[in-house]
Amino acid sequence: MNNTVKKVIVIFFVLSCFWTILSAESKKSKKSSIDKKKLDTVAQYDKEVFQIVCTSFPQYDWVMNILGDEKNAAKKFEVTLLQDNGTDMHSYQPSVKDIAKISSCSLFVYGGGESDSWVEKILKNVTNKKLICVNLLELLGERAKQEEIVEGMQIDEHDEHNTRHNHYEKNHEHEEDDEIEFDEHVWLSLKNAAYCIEEICRNICFLDNENSDVYKQNAASYKEKILALDKKFSDMVKNAQRKAILFADRFPFRYLTDDYGLQYFAAFAGCSAESEASFETITFLAKKTDELLLPCVLILENSDGKIAKTVISSTKNKNQLILQLDSLQSVTKNEIQSGKNYLSVMEKNFEVLQKALN
């Protein structure tokens, strides 16, 4: 073999090796590109925005306080309040858009009472297997209270069919097939609020474990404020001149009065559909106001005060004040934007109750 042929073979061998190396690098580059796509997909999943849907304002405000203002944490969630146009929770009906939001969200928080009877129908048809639901009444378990009729309260067909516990007739036997209706206004107990916030926080941490320490810290700080106000209520009632209040309206505050050992009288039960009080009801409330020397008659937010005025005009002195307690059953977007929140409302309720009991 001459030198020329040897040189050709060497050159060919070198070129072959070079080509092999280039091919290997090309394959490695392609593999790296594929791996990068996989990593981008994982990163995109990690940055998923979780949807939380709440039926009523107290739940919504609790969630917002748990999430806080942290840029890297709270921005991973979008929170929707369904009842944000001032409609009373007892007459709310979901739109097609509302149903779609519930069906596709990650966490759904609702009261679980009669006003939310529409929820169960929707949940039966939801195909989203990852949907987490928090039913507040179910969460409270034995803490949940049955609706009740107290002495002098006007009874409508709704009350007769659904109300099973009665202070005035404690020895009344329940029929075995009676359907018990629970008082759904659970947020009007600060103790309940603190308890529910724990469970809501736990589920938020499950969805975004990366920022769980932030949510836990927010929840703990928020609960501390709630329980401080609870103690303030307790101390005030303990030292109050009176231990009874009178409502010339529907009465959704049973959880609050039970927390502090207060007696109450009212025109209607919390979820009553009645708006006109009978002569007997007016007469009873007026006499009770005189008997207990009550300085005021209470009404709900958005009430026209008509029944209260009639009760006062039927008392001996006819000079009682009309004061308003806010049950947080209907809150608008404008009110939220103006700074209305759960704690501020309960603090105002404290001031009203303090005036009513002294």
ROLOFI-218692 format. One record per residue (C-alpha): residue number from 0; x negated, y negated, z negated. Coordinates in steps of 0.1 Angstrom, whole numbers, plus 5000, padded with zeros to 4 digits. Layout:
! residues N
+-----+------+------+------+
:   n :   px :   py :   pz :
+-----+------+------+------+
: NUM :    X :    Y :    Z :
...
+-----+------+------+------+
END
This chain:
! residues 358
+-----+------+------+------+
:   n :   px :   py :   pz :
+-----+------+------+------+
:   0 : 5000 : 5000 : 5000 :
:   1 : 4984 : 4967 : 5011 :
:   2 : 4983 : 4935 : 4991 :
:   3 : 5011 : 4918 : 5010 :
:   4 : 5036 : 4946 : 5003 :
:   5 : 5026 : 4946 : 4966 :
:   6 : 5032 : 4909 : 4964 :
:   7 : 5067 : 4913 : 4980 :
:   8 : 5076 : 4940 : 4954 :
:   9 : 5064 : 4919 : 4925 :
:  10 : 5084 : 4889 : 4937 :
:  11 : 5115 : 4910 : 4942 :
:  12 : 5112 : 4924 : 4907 :
:  13 : 5108 : 4890 : 4892 :
:  14 : 5138 : 4877 : 4911 :
:  15 : 5159 : 4907 : 4899 :
:  16 : 5150 : 4901 : 4863 :
:  17 : 5158 : 4864 : 4866 :
:  18 : 5192 : 4872 : 4882 :
:  19 : 5200 : 4897 : 4853 :
:  20 : 5192 : 4871 : 4827 :
:  21 : 5215 : 4845 : 4845 :
:  22 : 5243 : 4870 : 4846 :
:  23 : 5240 : 4878 : 4809 :
:  24 : 5240 : 4841 : 4800 :
:  25 : 5271 : 4836 : 4822 :
:  26 : 5290 : 4864 : 4805 :
:  27 : 5279 : 4851 : 4770 :
:  28 : 5292 : 4817 : 4780 :
:  29 : 5325 : 4831 : 4791 :
:  30 : 5328 : 4850 : 4759 :
:  31 : 5321 : 4819 : 4739 :
:  32 : 5348 : 4800 : 4758 :
:  33 : 5373 : 4827 : 4749 :
:  34 : 5363 : 4827 : 4713 :
:  35 : 5366 : 4789 : 4712 :
:  36 : 5402 : 4792 : 4726 :
:  37 : 5410 : 4817 : 4698 :
:  38 : 5395 : 4793 : 4672 :
:  39 : 5415 : 4764 : 4686 :
:  40 : 5447 : 4784 : 4684 :
:  41 : 5440 : 4792 : 4647 :
:  42 : 5432 : 4756 : 4640 :
:  43 : 5465 : 4745 : 4657 :
:  44 : 5484 : 4770 : 4635 :
:  45 : 5467 : 4756 : 4604 :
:  46 : 5478 : 4721 : 4614 :
:  47 : 5514 : 4732 : 4618 :
:  48 : 5540 : 4707 : 4605 :
:  49 : 5564 : 4724 : 4582 :
:  50 : 5600 : 4713 : 4582 :
:  51 : 5619 : 4710 : 4549 :
:  52 : 5657 : 4704 : 4549 :
:  53 : 5676 : 4692 : 4518 :
:  54 : 5714 : 4689 : 4516 :
:  55 : 5716 : 4661 : 4490 :
:  56 : 5695 : 4632 : 4478 :
:  57 : 5681 : 4645 : 4444 :
:  58 : 5666 : 4675 : 4461 :
:  59 : 5651 : 4653 : 4488 :
:  60 : 5636 : 4629 : 4463 :
:  61 : 5621 : 4658 : 4443 :
:  62 : 5604 : 4671 : 4474 :
:  63 : 5590 : 4637 : 4483 :
:  64 : 5575 : 4633 : 4449 :
:  65 : 5559 : 4668 : 4450 :
:  66 : 5544 : 4660 : 4484 :
:  67 : 5531 : 4626 : 4474 :
:  68 : 5513 : 4601 : 4496 :
:  69 : 5481 : 4621 : 4503 :
:  70 : 5473 : 4618 : 4540 :
:  71 : 5459 : 4654 : 4545 :
:  72 : 5487 : 4670 : 4525 :
:  73 : 5521 : 4653 : 4529 :
:  74 : 5516 : 4648 : 4566 :
:  75 : 5518 : 4686 : 4570 :
:  76 : 5555 : 4683 : 4562 :
:  77 : 5586 : 4666 : 4577 :
:  78 : 5615 : 4663 : 4553 :
:  79 : 5651 : 4659 : 4564 :
:  80 : 5680 : 4647 : 4541 :
:  81 : 5713 : 4659 : 4557 :
:  82 : 5736 : 4638 : 4536 :
:  83 : 5720 : 4604 : 4542 :
:  84 : 5749 : 4582 : 4555 :
:  85 : 5768 : 4577 : 4522 :
:  86 : 5793 : 4605 : 4528 :
:  87 : 5805 : 4621 : 4495 :
:  88 : 5790 : 4656 : 4492 :
:  89 : 5824 : 4671 : 4487 :
:  90 : 5836 : 4660 : 4521 :
:  91 : 5804 : 4666 : 4541 :
:  92 : 5805 : 4688 : 4571 :
:  93 : 5773 : 4697 : 4591 :
:  94 : 5768 : 4686 : 4627 :
:  95 : 5754 : 4709 : 4654 :
:  96 : 5721 : 4690 : 4650 :
:  97 : 5722 : 4697 : 4613 :
:  98 : 5727 : 4734 : 4618 :
:  99 : 5698 : 4735 : 4643 :
: 100 : 5675 : 4718 : 4618 :
: 101 : 5685 : 4744 : 4591 :
: 102 : 5680 : 4773 : 4615 :
: 103 : 5645 : 4763 : 4625 :
: 104 : 5631 : 4749 : 4593 :
: 105 : 5605 : 4765 : 4569 :
: 106 : 5622 : 4756 : 4536 :
: 107 : 5659 : 4748 : 4530 :
: 108 : 5670 : 4734 : 4496 :
: 109 : 5707 : 4733 : 4487 :
: 110 : 5730 : 4731 : 4457 :
: 111 : 5749 : 4764 : 4462 :
: 112 : 5782 : 4751 : 4449 :
: 113 : 5816 : 4748 : 4465 :
: 114 : 5806 : 4717 : 4484 :
: 115 : 5779 : 4739 : 4501 :
: 116 : 5803 : 4767 : 4510 :
: 117 : 5795 : 4760 : 4547 :
: 118 : 5758 : 4770 : 4541 :
: 119 : 5764 : 4807 : 4537 :
: 120 : 5781 : 4809 : 4571 :
: 121 : 5751 : 4793 : 4587 :
: 122 : 5726 : 4814 : 4569 :
: 123 : 5743 : 4846 : 4581 :
: 124 : 5736 : 4837 : 4617 :
: 125 : 5700 : 4824 : 4612 :
: 126 : 5674 : 4845 : 4630 :
: 127 : 5644 : 4827 : 4615 :
: 128 : 5630 : 4854 : 4593 :
: 129 : 5604 : 4830 : 4578 :
: 130 : 5631 : 4807 : 4564 :
: 131 : 5627 : 4802 : 4527 :
: 132 : 5659 : 4792 : 4509 :
: 133 : 5662 : 4776 : 4474 :
: 134 : 5698 : 4777 : 4460 :
: 135 : 5698 : 4756 : 4429 :
: 136 : 5727 : 4772 : 4412 :
: 137 : 5713 : 4806 : 4419 :
: 138 : 5679 : 4794 : 4406 :
: 139 : 5693 : 4782 : 4373 :
: 140 : 5710 : 4815 : 4366 :
: 141 : 5724 : 4815 : 4331 :
: 142 : 5717 : 4777 : 4328 :
: 143 : 5744 : 4771 : 4354 :
: 144 : 5777 : 4760 : 4338 :
: 145 : 5813 : 4768 : 4349 :
: 146 : 5836 : 4740 : 4357 :
: 147 : 5859 : 4732 : 4328 :
: 148 : 5892 : 4715 : 4319 :
: 149 : 5891 : 4694 : 4287 :
: 150 : 5920 : 4680 : 4267 :
: 151 : 5940 : 4654 : 4286 :
: 152 : 5924 : 4661 : 4319 :
: 153 : 5947 : 4662 : 4349 :
: 154 : 5949 : 4696 : 4366 :
: 155 : 5954 : 4700 : 4403 :
: 156 : 5958 : 4732 : 4424 :
: 157 : 5920 : 4733 : 4429 :
: 158 : 5914 : 4732 : 4392 :
: 159 : 5941 : 4758 : 4384 :
: 160 : 5927 : 4783 : 4409 :
: 161 : 5889 : 4778 : 4403 :
: 162 : 5883 : 4765 : 4367 :
: 163 : 5879 : 4793 : 4342 :
: 164 : 5863 : 4778 : 4311 :
: 165 : 5884 : 4755 : 4289 :
: 166 : 5872 : 4737 : 4258 :
: 167 : 5908 : 4729 : 4248 :
: 168 : 5920 : 4765 : 4250 :
: 169 : 5888 : 4784 : 4241 :
: 170 : 5907 : 4816 : 4232 :
: 171 : 5923 : 4819 : 4266 :
: 172 : 5916 : 4853 : 4281 :
: 173 : 5900 : 4854 : 4316 :
: 174 : 5916 : 4877 : 4342 :
: 175 : 5891 : 4902 : 4355 :
: 176 : 5897 : 4893 : 4392 :
: 177 : 5893 : 4855 : 4387 :
: 178 : 5867 : 4838 : 4408 :
: 179 : 5844 : 4816 : 4387 :
: 180 : 5835 : 4782 : 4401 :
: 181 : 5803 : 4767 : 4388 :
: 182 : 5796 : 4730 : 4383 :
: 183 : 5773 : 4721 : 4411 :
: 184 : 5760 : 4687 : 4398 :
: 185 : 5729 : 4704 : 4383 :
: 186 : 5706 : 4674 : 4390 :
: 187 : 5724 : 4653 : 4364 :
: 188 : 5705 : 4672 : 4337 :
: 189 : 5669 : 4660 : 4335 :
: 190 : 5660 : 4694 : 4320 :
: 191 : 5674 : 4711 : 4351 :
: 192 : 5655 : 4687 : 4373 :
: 193 : 5622 : 4696 : 4357 :
: 194 : 5630 : 4734 : 4361 :
: 195 : 5640 : 4731 : 4397 :
: 196 : 5610 : 4711 : 4407 :
: 197 : 5587 : 4739 : 4395 :
: 198 : 5604 : 4764 : 4420 :
: 199 : 5604 : 4739 : 4449 :
: 200 : 5567 : 4732 : 4443 :
: 201 : 5559 : 4769 : 4443 :
: 202 : 5575 : 4773 : 4477 :
: 203 : 5557 : 4742 : 4491 :
: 204 : 5524 : 4756 : 4478 :
: 205 : 5532 : 4789 : 4496 :
: 206 : 5537 : 4771 : 4529 :
: 207 : 5505 : 4750 : 4525 :
: 208 : 5482 : 4768 : 4501 :
: 209 : 5453 : 4748 : 4513 :
: 210 : 5467 : 4717 : 4495 :
: 211 : 5484 : 4736 : 4466 :
: 212 : 5463 : 4718 : 4439 :
: 213 : 5476 : 4684 : 4452 :
: 214 : 5513 : 4695 : 4451 :
: 215 : 5509 : 4711 : 4416 :
: 216 : 5493 : 4679 : 4403 :
: 217 : 5521 : 4658 : 4418 :
: 218 : 5548 : 4680 : 4404 :
: 219 : 5532 : 4681 : 4369 :
: 220 : 5529 : 4642 : 4369 :
: 221 : 5565 : 4639 : 4381 :
: 222 : 5579 : 4664 : 4356 :
: 223 : 5561 : 4645 : 4328 :
: 224 : 5580 : 4613 : 4337 :
: 225 : 5613 : 4632 : 4339 :
: 226 : 5608 : 4649 : 4305 :
: 227 : 5598 : 4616 : 4289 :
: 228 : 5631 : 4601 : 4301 :
: 229 : 5649 : 4632 : 4288 :
: 230 : 5634 : 4626 : 4253 :
: 231 : 5644 : 4590 : 4255 :
: 232 : 5680 : 4601 : 4262 :
: 233 : 5679 : 4625 : 4233 :
: 234 : 5665 : 4600 : 4208 :
: 235 : 5690 : 4574 : 4219 :
: 236 : 5720 : 4597 : 4215 :
: 237 : 5707 : 4609 : 4181 :
: 238 : 5708 : 4574 : 4168 :
: 239 : 5739 : 4562 : 4186 :
: 240 : 5770 : 4550 : 4168 :
: 241 : 5793 : 4571 : 4189 :
: 242 : 5791 : 4607 : 4203 :
: 243 : 5819 : 4605 : 4229 :
: 244 : 5825 : 4589 : 4262 :
: 245 : 5856 : 4584 : 4284 :
: 246 : 5858 : 4586 : 4321 :
: 247 : 5887 : 4572 : 4341 :
: 248 : 5875 : 4591 : 4371 :
: 249 : 5862 : 4624 : 4383 :
: 250 : 5836 : 4638 : 4358 :
: 251 : 5804 : 4653 : 4373 :
: 252 : 5783 : 4647 : 4342 :
: 253 : 5789 : 4678 : 4322 :
: 254 : 5752 : 4689 : 4324 :
: 255 : 5741 : 4655 : 4310 :
: 256 : 5767 : 4654 : 4281 :
: 257 : 5759 : 4691 : 4272 :
: 258 : 5722 : 4684 : 4271 :
: 259 : 5727 : 4657 : 4244 :
: 260 : 5757 : 4671 : 4225 :
: 261 : 5782 : 4645 : 4236 :
: 262 : 5819 : 4649 : 4238 :
: 263 : 5838 : 4636 : 4268 :
: 264 : 5873 : 4629 : 4281 :
: 265 : 5881 : 4623 : 4317 :
: 266 : 5909 : 4619 : 4342 :
: 267 : 5897 : 4647 : 4366 :
: 268 : 5872 : 4675 : 4368 :
: 269 : 5840 : 4669 : 4387 :
: 270 : 5851 : 4684 : 4420 :
: 271 : 5887 : 4675 : 4418 :
: 272 : 5905 : 4663 : 4449 :
: 273 : 5928 : 4640 : 4429 :
: 274 : 5926 : 4603 : 4432 :
: 275 : 5959 : 4592 : 4415 :
: 276 : 5962 : 4597 : 4378 :
: 277 : 5996 : 4607 : 4363 :
: 278 : 6014 : 4587 : 4336 :
: 279 : 6005 : 4614 : 4311 :
: 280 : 5968 : 4613 : 4320 :
: 281 : 5967 : 4575 : 4317 :
: 282 : 5986 : 4575 : 4284 :
: 283 : 5963 : 4602 : 4269 :
: 284 : 5931 : 4583 : 4280 :
: 285 : 5944 : 4550 : 4266 :
: 286 : 5953 : 4565 : 4232 :
: 287 : 5919 : 4583 : 4231 :
: 288 : 5901 : 4550 : 4238 :
: 289 : 5920 : 4534 : 4208 :
: 290 : 5915 : 4564 : 4185 :
: 291 : 5877 : 4565 : 4191 :
: 292 : 5873 : 4527 : 4192 :
: 293 : 5855 : 4530 : 4225 :
: 294 : 5840 : 4497 : 4237 :
: 295 : 5841 : 4507 : 4274 :
: 296 : 5857 : 4530 : 4300 :
: 297 : 5833 : 4547 : 4325 :
: 298 : 5837 : 4552 : 4363 :
: 299 : 5816 : 4567 : 4391 :
: 300 : 5796 : 4548 : 4417 :
: 301 : 5817 : 4536 : 4446 :
: 302 : 5849 : 4538 : 4425 :
: 303 : 5875 : 4510 : 4429 :
: 304 : 5881 : 4511 : 4391 :
: 305 : 5918 : 4511 : 4396 :
: 306 : 5925 : 4539 : 4371 :
: 307 : 5901 : 4524 : 4346 :
: 308 : 5919 : 4491 : 4347 :
: 309 : 5953 : 4509 : 4342 :
: 310 : 5939 : 4528 : 4312 :
: 311 : 5925 : 4495 : 4296 :
: 312 : 5958 : 4477 : 4302 :
: 313 : 5975 : 4505 : 4282 :
: 314 : 5952 : 4502 : 4251 :
: 315 : 5960 : 4481 : 4221 :
: 316 : 5931 : 4455 : 4226 :
: 317 : 5930 : 4456 : 4264 :
: 318 : 5894 : 4442 : 4263 :
: 319 : 5872 : 4473 : 4270 :
: 320 : 5844 : 4469 : 4295 :
: 321 : 5843 : 4490 : 4327 :
: 322 : 5808 : 4505 : 4332 :
: 323 : 5795 : 4527 : 4360 :
: 324 : 5774 : 4558 : 4359 :
: 325 : 5757 : 4569 : 4392 :
: 326 : 5761 : 4606 : 4400 :
: 327 : 5739 : 4605 : 4431 :
: 328 : 5765 : 4622 : 4452 :
: 329 : 5763 : 4598 : 4481 :
: 330 : 5731 : 4579 : 4490 :
: 331 : 5724 : 4561 : 4522 :
: 332 : 5692 : 4556 : 4543 :
: 333 : 5693 : 4519 : 4535 :
: 334 : 5694 : 4526 : 4498 :
: 335 : 5664 : 4550 : 4500 :
: 336 : 5644 : 4524 : 4521 :
: 337 : 5653 : 4498 : 4494 :
: 338 : 5636 : 4520 : 4468 :
: 339 : 5665 : 4540 : 4452 :
: 340 : 5652 : 4572 : 4437 :
: 341 : 5662 : 4599 : 4413 :
: 342 : 5643 : 4586 : 4383 :
: 343 : 5654 : 4549 : 4387 :
: 344 : 5690 : 4560 : 4389 :
: 345 : 5687 : 4581 : 4358 :
: 346 : 5670 : 4553 : 4340 :
: 347 : 5700 : 4530 : 4348 :
: 348 : 5723 : 4557 : 4336 :
: 349 : 5704 : 4557 : 4304 :
: 350 : 5710 : 4520 : 4299 :
: 351 : 5748 : 4524 : 4307 :
: 352 : 5752 : 4553 : 4283 :
: 353 : 5733 : 4534 : 4256 :
: 354 : 5758 : 4506 : 4259 :
: 355 : 5788 : 4530 : 4259 :
: 356 : 5777 : 4547 : 4227 :
: 357 : 5769 : 4516 : 4207 :
+-----+------+------+------+
END
